[in-house]
Amino acid sequence: MKQFKMRKINLLLLGVDSQSAKILLEKQAQHFGVILEEKDSLLCVRENNSIAHNGLRSELKEFCAEVVALFGSKALFGESLSQIALSLLKAKNLKLTTAESCTGGLLAYQFTKLSGASEVFDGGVISYANAIKQKWLKVDSQSLETFGAVSESVVGQMTKGALELSGADIALATSGIAGPLGGSAQKPVGLVFISVQAKNKGAKIERYCFKGTRTSIQKQACESALLMLIREVLESIP
């Protein structure tokens, strides 16, 4: 039997995790003959190999149209979270900057690995040491002493400082404990604070407790930061 190349597309339902999205859309997927698979924060939608024919199946297009009809602007399609974020930033002509501690440049790489990144990303700061947070991002020394680098206060100042340093329209910052060492009862390994801040607006900060290896925690922090960025661009920036 001749084998046909399957076509696929990745879907993000804003505010809905991939597992819940799969459950919500299972009935529509069966109706249109497509297969749903969880892929980190995204849902991979692909043709069913047993019924696929040459070219892009109309059922896949119709499934996507059905999802948009059901969820409107909360349904976003793209190759990855960073690609979706990049497209949104381009569409609104926005510049992004990053200020990273625990992710050590991995967040910036989510953009620079993509073609067209230079249209939205001029650069970022890896402020791993407290001295760099103070000198480059103007983080207050008292905040570092009182709350520590891994804190809501400090990560909020990191986005503020990054915006002032870069002149960008929106900033993302991460500060956390990726492990395997460095955790405590008060601040365990996997604790990460992430801030997103648009120019002339206040920082929006979220606290996460991730599980897994150092690499896994860094990856989860980047995914969560990208989701926060996407929400901010869609909900707060005209």
Summary of the structure (lengths in Angstrom):
residues: 238
radius of gyration: 19.8
end to end distance: 52.0
largest distance: 70.1
contacts: 782
relative contact order: 0.12
helix: 45%
strand: 22%
